[in-house]
Amino acid sequence: MNRKILWATFAALVAMATFAAAADDDELTVFTAASLTGAFSEIGRIFENETGMAVAFNFDGSQALRTQMRTGLMPTYSPRPTRSR
């Protein structure tokens, strides 16, 4: 994974941790595509080491994640796809 993207995602997780901490959560829940398991697992380890906050990942297909969110299971953070340039 491109290091720039890795650090941008890490920064987004740190920002989300701020919101989670404000809500007195002790765990950051991240929903993301199964194809990103390796990259996000690495980001999660870095994040946990830097912040001390646990990260729980829900890796699955986009449709399955959408269905879970529609039924009320909500992540603290879920990355949005962007167009490549």
Residue pairs with C-beta under 8 A, 6 or more apart in sequence:
1 38
1 39
1 42
6 39
6 42
6 43
9 39
9 40
9 43
9 79
10 43
10 46
10 47
12 77
12 79
13 28
13 30
13 43
13 44
13 47
13 55
13 77
14 47
14 50
14 51
16 28
16 76
16 77
17 28
17 47
17 51
17 53
19 76
20 27
20 28
20 53
20 76
21 53
25 76
26 53
26 54
27 53
27 54
27 55
27 56
27 76
28 47
28 53
28 54
28 55
28 56
28 76
28 77
29 55
29 56
29 58
29 74
29 75
29 76
29 77
30 40
30 44
30 55
30 56
30 57
30 58
30 75
30 76
30 77
30 78
30 79
31 57
31 58
31 60
31 65
31 68
31 69
31 75
31 77
31 78
32 40
32 57
32 58
32 59
32 65
32 78
32 79
33 59
33 60
33 61
33 62
33 65
34 59
34 60
34 61
36 59
36 79
37 57
37 59
40 57
40 59
41 57
44 55
44 57
47 53
47 55
48 54
48 55
58 65
58 68
58 73
58 75
60 68
65 78
69 75
69 78
